[in-house]
Amino acid sequence: MFLVSVERREGFNIKISRVLREATEHGLDLYLFVPAEIDLHRNVVSEGSFYHNAIHLKRTYYSNQRHLPLAHSRLARRDRQSPERYRLSLSLYAYQYVIALERLIAPLEGDSDRVTVEALEEIVELARNVPKRMRRNRPADDSQLKYFINIDNYLSWITEQRLLKLIAGLPEADESQAFARASLLEICQFENRYRDEHQYNSSRAAQSPSRISNKMRLLRRLIEYPVTLKQKTRELGAWEERGVKALATGVVMLVISVMMLEARNLVGDLTLRFVLILALLYAMREVFKEDLRNTLWRWLRRGRPKWMRQYFDVHSNEMVGQQREWLDYVRFKRLDDEIRATRGGGVTQREEVILQYRSRSRMLPTRFLSGYEETREIMMLDLSMIANLLEDSHHHVYQLVDGEVSREMVERRYQLNLVARGIRGSQKTTVQRWKINMSRSGIVDIEESTP
């Protein structure tokens, strides 16, 4: 089933990801329902401003196989590869491992019901075997070794960090999971010693959480670069906009010129009254020219894509796909029945401000990097522009506890709704909905809601 995944990130960021598995056209419809009490409209945040500042897209090569056979074969032939090809092979291997580790751990975080011995053992097996398999083929060539050290350093650190975060959320009283928990701790201790023994990081960096975190963030970017598609975005309708501007100016000037001639015939000679009429006509020209241009432009572009995004392979520079994108403010009554039913039709919902993002893309797997037929799209949705419109207020909540009145200060929160619908070819998948609770200080929680 074609599903969209939504996760909370730092600050006001939301990570929206999906996997494109076939060569047919794929589509994504996102509807962000913003409460009416938040003063959001196109005069405050325009569609173009929201698109360029709040929506950040990235596509990478993807495979659902944790141990990619192609990567193994390339690693086995590393001596016959150039340093750049070796870097690509190792990056593919590392990226697949990191994605697999995150995919296994993410469902267990914050949900103790999903934490089972079998799930923990699967994570232990992955975290032990995959890095070990890569380290068996440590290169002797210095030109390849520098890439190996960077990637191995990051894989060791991210393995330790992800497992420690998982361990911190495990229930300590569950004896059935004690062995798996001990195995996870053993892996974390081993990875920490491994980095120290190979002197991957200086003692100052290792002892400073901020420095080591920034270094690892840079290493991850270096790993992702070879597997991330380059992209170019261009705004559509530039020449049409110039044409509309010229047409609006010409029509208004024609009308104003006719009115000036009529005024001259009525008034006669150049008088103060004629000058006042002339000034009024010029003022009308400036007002109606802008209104006419905006009206014609919106009418001409209604329903048509506003941006075109093209994707290129990093190594061959061939175009491997393209995507058309829309972003509009829409009214509740203009939504189709499926989306309205998912959100609900109460009075409060009908007053919400709705931002609709749509994309339609077609990829060309025949031009993909050898061994890959799928891509993974990651959208980072930044809601800080909406957060700036929230009211920064606090209020007190009173409770009766053991006969005494207690007072607690709470921050005002707002609930936004995000509805997503994925499309593959002519087929529509299940519509998904999430409740986004946020305040002026950040996103508090994201909860998936059953339609």
HUUR-V810135 format. One record per residue. N is the residue number from 1. OMEGA is omega in degrees with one decimal (999 if undefined). D_LAST is the distance of its C-alpha to the last C-alpha in Angstrom with 2 decimals. Layout:
# HUUR-V810135
[[N/OMEGA/D_LAST] [N/OMEGA/D_LAST]]
This chain:
# HUUR-V810135
[[1/-179.3/16.39] [2/-176.2/16.25] [3/176.1/14.08] [4/-179.9/14.32] [5/-180.0/15.44] [6/-179.0/15.51] [7/176.2/18.26] [8/176.4/20.20] [9/-175.6/23.82] [10/176.4/26.88] [11/-178.9/27.13] [12/-175.8/24.51] [13/175.4/23.62] [14/178.8/20.31] [15/179.0/20.66] [16/-175.7/18.38] [17/176.8/19.61] [18/-179.8/19.32] [19/178.2/21.92] [20/-167.9/23.51] [21/-174.3/25.07] [22/-177.6/26.75] [23/179.0/29.11] [24/-179.2/27.01] [25/178.5/25.46] [26/178.4/22.31] [27/176.5/20.03] [28/175.1/17.54] [29/177.3/15.73] [30/178.5/14.85] [31/178.2/14.02] [32/-178.7/15.22] [33/-176.7/14.78] [34/-179.6/17.94] [35/-176.9/18.98] [36/-179.6/21.83] [37/173.2/24.19] [38/-172.9/24.41] [39/-179.4/27.01] [40/172.8/25.51] [41/-171.2/26.72] [42/177.1/28.61] [43/177.3/31.96] [44/176.4/31.03] [45/-179.3/29.09] [46/179.4/29.68] [47/-179.4/27.51] [48/179.2/30.27] [49/179.6/30.69] [50/-178.8/27.03] [51/-174.6/27.01] [52/-174.8/30.24] [53/-173.7/29.75] [54/-176.2/26.08] [55/-179.6/25.05] [56/-175.1/26.96] [57/175.3/26.48] [58/176.4/28.19] [59/179.5/28.37] [60/170.2/30.17] [61/-173.4/31.31] [62/171.7/29.20] [63/179.2/29.68] [64/175.6/27.68] [65/-177.6/31.08] [66/-178.4/32.07] [67/-173.2/35.76] [68/-178.5/36.25] [69/-178.9/39.41] [70/-179.8/40.39] [71/178.5/40.58] [72/-178.6/42.77] [73/178.8/45.11] [74/178.0/45.50] [75/179.4/46.19] [76/-178.3/48.81] [77/-172.2/50.52] [78/-176.9/50.40] [79/-179.4/54.20] [80/-176.9/54.10] [81/171.1/51.48] [82/178.9/52.04] [83/-179.4/50.69] [84/178.3/47.93] [85/177.0/46.83] [86/177.3/46.97] [87/178.8/44.82] [88/-178.9/42.22] [89/-178.4/42.30] [90/178.1/41.97] [91/177.1/39.19] [92/-178.8/37.16] [93/-177.9/37.78] [94/-177.9/36.95] [95/178.3/33.78] [96/179.8/32.44] [97/-178.6/33.34] [98/179.2/31.68] [99/-180.0/28.37] [100/179.6/28.56] [101/179.3/29.43] [102/-178.4/26.55] [103/179.5/24.10] [104/-174.3/25.51] [105/-173.4/25.72] [106/-178.9/22.50] [107/-176.7/20.27] [108/-176.7/22.99] [109/178.2/23.29] [110/179.9/21.92] [111/-176.2/20.70] [112/-179.9/23.77] [113/-178.5/22.19] [114/-179.2/22.07] [115/178.7/25.67] [116/178.7/27.87] [117/-179.2/31.42] [118/179.9/30.50] [119/179.2/28.10] [120/178.9/30.84] [121/177.1/33.51] [122/177.6/31.70] [123/178.2/31.63] [124/-179.8/35.30] [125/179.9/36.29] [126/-175.5/34.69] [127/178.4/36.19] [128/-167.6/39.59] [129/-173.3/40.07] [130/176.0/38.79] [131/179.3/40.82] [132/-179.0/43.77] [133/179.1/43.74] [134/-175.3/43.84] [135/175.6/46.64] [136/-175.1/48.87] [137/178.1/49.39] [138/-174.2/50.51] [139/176.7/52.53] [140/-179.6/56.15] [141/-178.0/56.23] [142/-178.9/55.88] [143/176.3/54.07] [144/-175.3/51.29] [145/-178.2/51.53] [146/176.3/50.33] [147/179.7/46.98] [148/-177.8/46.74] [149/180.0/47.45] [150/-177.1/44.78] [151/179.5/42.06] [152/177.5/43.26] [153/-178.6/43.40] [154/-179.4/39.81] [155/178.3/38.53] [156/-177.3/40.50] [157/-177.1/39.24] [158/175.9/35.52] [159/179.4/35.74] [160/-177.2/37.34] [161/-178.2/34.92] [162/-179.7/31.73] [163/177.9/33.25] [164/177.5/34.59] [165/178.0/31.24] [166/-178.9/29.76] [167/-178.1/32.75] [168/-178.9/32.45] [169/-179.4/29.05] [170/176.1/30.17] [171/-175.2/31.10] [172/-174.1/34.90] [173/-176.2/35.52] [174/-177.8/34.07] [175/-178.8/37.27] [176/-178.7/35.63] [177/-175.2/34.44] [178/-178.1/37.77] [179/179.1/39.19] [180/178.3/36.21] [181/178.6/36.26] [182/178.3/39.99] [183/177.5/39.51] [184/177.8/37.07] [185/179.0/39.63] [186/178.4/42.38] [187/179.5/40.68] [188/179.8/40.20] [189/179.0/43.89] [190/-178.1/45.03] [191/178.5/43.23] [192/177.6/44.70] [193/-177.5/48.18] [194/-180.0/47.74] [195/178.5/47.23] [196/-178.7/50.19] [197/-179.4/52.46] [198/176.8/51.83] [199/179.6/52.10] [200/-177.2/49.01] [201/177.7/48.71] [202/-178.7/51.41] [203/178.8/51.81] [204/179.5/51.00] [205/-177.5/47.72] [206/-178.1/46.75] [207/179.9/47.45] [208/-178.9/45.52] [209/-178.4/41.71] [210/-178.8/41.30] [211/-178.7/43.80] [212/178.4/42.49] [213/178.6/38.89] [214/178.6/39.96] [215/-178.8/42.05] [216/175.7/39.25] [217/176.8/36.90] [218/179.2/39.66] [219/178.5/40.14] [220/177.7/36.47] [221/178.1/36.81] [222/178.7/39.92] [223/-175.7/38.16] [224/-174.6/35.21] [225/-177.6/37.55] [226/-176.7/38.83] [227/179.9/35.39] [228/-180.0/33.72] [229/172.5/34.00] [230/-178.9/35.95] [231/174.9/34.42] [232/-179.2/35.80] [233/176.1/33.93] [234/180.0/35.55] [235/-178.0/34.69] [236/174.2/34.88] [237/-178.6/36.96] [238/-180.0/39.76] [239/176.8/42.51] [240/179.2/40.64] [241/177.1/40.33] [242/178.9/44.08] [243/178.7/44.74] [244/179.1/42.68] [245/178.6/44.54] [246/-179.9/47.86] [247/-179.9/47.05] [248/179.1/45.97] [249/-179.8/49.11] [250/-179.2/51.32] [251/-179.2/50.03] [252/179.1/50.37] [253/178.9/53.80] [254/179.7/54.96] [255/-179.7/54.02] [256/179.7/55.53] [257/178.3/58.69] [258/179.9/59.22] [259/177.3/58.77] [260/178.2/61.26] [261/178.3/63.83] [262/178.5/63.43] [263/178.4/63.83] [264/179.3/66.96] [265/-178.5/68.47] [266/-175.1/67.79] [267/-179.8/68.94] [268/-175.9/71.69] [269/179.9/73.11] [270/-178.7/71.28] [271/178.3/70.86] [272/179.3/68.74] [273/179.2/66.70] [274/178.7/66.02] [275/177.9/64.98] [276/177.2/62.48] [277/179.4/61.07] [278/178.7/60.84] [279/178.2/58.96] [280/179.7/56.52] [281/178.0/55.93] [282/176.7/55.26] [283/177.5/52.76] [284/179.9/50.98] [285/-178.5/50.99] [286/-178.0/49.17] [287/-173.6/46.51] [288/178.0/45.83] [289/-179.7/46.10] [290/179.7/43.11] [291/179.8/41.02] [292/179.9/41.98] [293/-179.9/41.22] [294/179.6/37.71] [295/179.4/36.99] [296/-178.1/38.35] [297/179.1/36.55] [298/178.7/33.08] [299/-177.5/33.81] [300/-174.8/35.10] [301/-177.2/32.28] [302/177.9/29.36] [303/-178.0/26.87] [304/-179.4/29.08] [305/-177.9/28.43] [306/-178.2/29.94] [307/175.4/30.54] [308/179.6/31.58] [309/179.3/31.30] [310/-177.8/33.65] [311/-177.7/33.66] [312/174.3/36.95] [313/-175.3/38.03] [314/-171.2/39.84] [315/-178.2/42.78] [316/-176.1/43.46] [317/174.9/42.20] [318/176.5/40.92] [319/-176.6/37.88] [320/178.3/35.13] [321/176.4/32.37] [322/-175.0/31.24] [323/174.1/28.16] [324/-174.2/27.70] [325/176.9/25.62] [326/170.0/24.51] [327/-175.5/23.62] [328/164.5/23.46] [329/-178.6/22.62] [330/177.0/20.72] [331/-177.1/20.10] [332/-176.3/16.94] [333/178.9/18.57] [334/178.4/19.27] [335/178.6/15.71] [336/-172.8/14.83] [337/-177.2/12.77] [338/-179.8/9.92] [339/179.4/9.61] [340/179.0/10.37] [341/179.0/7.82] [342/-179.5/5.01] [343/-175.2/7.53] [344/-172.5/8.94] [345/179.1/12.58] [346/-179.1/14.69] [347/-179.4/18.10] [348/-179.7/17.42] [349/-178.2/14.66] [350/180.0/17.12] [351/-177.8/19.79] [352/171.4/18.12] [353/-173.5/19.84] [354/172.7/17.84] [355/-179.0/19.19] [356/173.6/18.33] [357/178.3/19.62] [358/174.1/20.15] [359/175.3/22.24] [360/-174.3/23.82] [361/174.6/26.06] [362/179.6/28.48] [363/-178.2/30.19] [364/-176.6/33.51] [365/-179.3/33.63] [366/178.8/37.28] [367/-179.0/38.19] [368/171.9/36.28] [369/-174.2/38.21] [370/178.2/39.70] [371/-178.2/37.49] [372/177.2/34.11] [373/-176.8/31.79] [374/173.4/28.54] [375/178.3/27.63] [376/179.5/25.20] [377/177.9/23.95] [378/175.8/23.51] [379/172.9/22.56] [380/-179.5/23.61] [381/-177.4/22.01] [382/-177.7/24.43] [383/-177.9/23.30] [384/177.8/26.85] [385/175.7/27.53] [386/-178.9/24.85] [387/179.0/26.08] [388/-179.5/29.53] [389/-178.1/28.36] [390/177.9/27.08] [391/-179.5/29.44] [392/-175.8/31.16] [393/177.3/31.59] [394/175.9/31.85] [395/-176.4/32.22] [396/174.2/33.35] [397/-177.3/31.58] [398/178.8/34.04] [399/176.4/33.86] [400/-176.4/36.39] [401/179.4/37.29] [402/177.6/40.23] [403/179.2/41.67] [404/178.8/41.58] [405/177.4/39.52] [406/-179.3/37.77] [407/-179.5/36.49] [408/179.7/33.95] [409/179.7/33.24] [410/179.7/29.63] [411/180.0/28.48] [412/-179.8/26.29] [413/178.8/22.75] [414/178.6/20.27] [415/173.4/16.49] [416/177.3/15.25] [417/177.7/11.79] [418/178.2/11.63] [419/-178.0/9.50] [420/175.7/11.09] [421/177.2/11.85] [422/-176.9/14.77] [423/174.5/17.34] [424/-176.4/20.27] [425/178.9/22.96] [426/-176.7/21.79] [427/175.5/18.69] [428/-179.4/15.13] [429/180.0/12.92] [430/177.8/9.27] [431/-179.0/7.48] [432/-178.4/6.81] [433/178.0/6.61] [434/172.9/9.45] [435/-178.1/11.36] [436/176.8/15.00] [437/-177.0/17.65] [438/175.7/21.02] [439/-179.4/24.50] [440/-177.2/27.65] [441/178.5/28.66] [442/177.1/25.65] [443/-176.2/22.04] [444/-173.8/21.62] [445/173.6/18.39] [446/-175.9/15.25] [447/176.6/12.36] [448/-176.6/9.32] [449/177.5/6.23] [450/-179.2/3.85] [451/999/0.00]]
